[in-house]
Amino acid sequence: YVNNPNAGMNGEPSAEALAPINGVTLETYTAIIKELGARGNDQSLLPESAQSHGVTPADWDKAKEGWGARIKDDRALGSKFNALYTAP
């Protein structure tokens, strides 16, 4: 992975940082964000993309806000997100 050095430098995120938000794990959050990016970041496709991962629009709104804030505030979590996002 491109971001392995970052993971080593920033350590692993805590279990608390990885706790799902409204049932949405970091892996699911990343998969939805990645899918949206592959589809030109068309925000109108978000509900459909979230549904395809079993996430309701209301849960997605809370998860998107929560994961965004956590990733911004936690370098280890940001590194983990980057590693997931850039993985093939």
ABEGO torsion letter per residue (X at the ends): XAAAAAAAAAEBBBAAAABBBGGBBAAAAAAAAAAAAAAGGBAAAAAAAAAAAGBBAAAAAAAAAAAAAAAAABAAAAAAAAAAAABX
